[in-house]
């Protein structure tokens, strides 16, 4: 099989890397890819934009692509799956209608309410004055969310009224473009967050290993929200009993609610959850694609051939697919970012030490990189995700940081406390 992966981040590098571990996959084509996918054996980059649906379809048809896997949420929200399926191509990723579960937080809240899925109480606003009046009536802490897609940066967990009002003003002032024209304000939920990536064919849904992301830029979970500064899996907070509750109280009702709206949802349903102090799972948000950097810790632990699993979803044959198999052990991913991220950051800085990092046994997933004149240079805010697998959490953490310490570029930044919740814990 030849697989085409849409996207250029660390998630897409991890997908291509995993596909190429299967003898059934002859080639992976990444659109547009990055410096890491350009360096993978049997992988090539195709210089098209993720919203060039016609160009992607033409290439896939001419070159006998067996399956297209869409990484980012943006092309899904624009209807890439609808377009490609109309060309009779096999696609893993929901339609535009299904992608609303991420592209509109208000739409997702309405779906959850209809399905009885546990989540935070919320209200939706279309003007700053009403939103600020509501915030003052509720008090802090409180959560402010731009309704649309904002590259993981449209959410503010405001611990004070001043922070909340500033966040609302930022949304309505156009900081997030059209994404901030509507604002969802939610109650603040206490507890521990966990990410559940689940594969579905629209009828059956199966969770992958639970992972825990680190959203804040600063150590001890301080500072601004980012796209994610690191992750680990499997997250021990999700016990077998809790996993079953998540399946029956959240995942299955969500797929049923989508079917009730006549939405044929085939792809990833990513549930961002909070586990309350009482042990109850509640949905913070749904996403319509693989998480980043969660993918970089979940896929290295996957034993089942990825292309077979995703193809079964695309062809609506997941119910008869064998049990998903996993490697033993733990995975830790540390994200290396550019100086200034999640704000403005430089690009084009030369990077050294990638080979030395890989020689430690870790996997170096490129995110914001490019190959220029045979030199890998920075090209984004999050530059790498460095993943290590070991028998224990402590061993995987130590190995990941040993690899990180081999990489050098000007102004590089990373957190030193990734997976702090599981240090010293057994599997």
Secondary structure, DSSP 8 states (H G I E B T S, - for coil): -EEEEEE-SHHHHHHHHHHTTSTT--EEEEEE--HHHHHSTTEEE----TT-HHHHHHHHHHTT-SEEEE-SHHHHHHTHHHHHHHTT--EES--HHHHHHHH-HHHHHHHHHHHT--B--EEEESSHHHHHHHHHHH-SSEEEEESS--TT--EEEESSHHHHHHHHHHHHTTTTGGGGSSEEEEE---SEEEEEEEEE-SS-EEE---EEE--EEETTTEEEE-S-SEEEES-TTS-HHHHHHHIIIIIHHHHHHHHHTT----EEEEEEEEE-TTS-EEEEEEESS--TTTHHHHGGGB-S-HHHHHHHHHTT--TTS----B-SSEEEEEEEE-TTTTS------B-B-HHHHHTTT-EEEESSEEEETTEEEE-SSEEEEEEEEESSHHHHHHHHHHHHTT-B-TT-B--S-TTGGGTT---
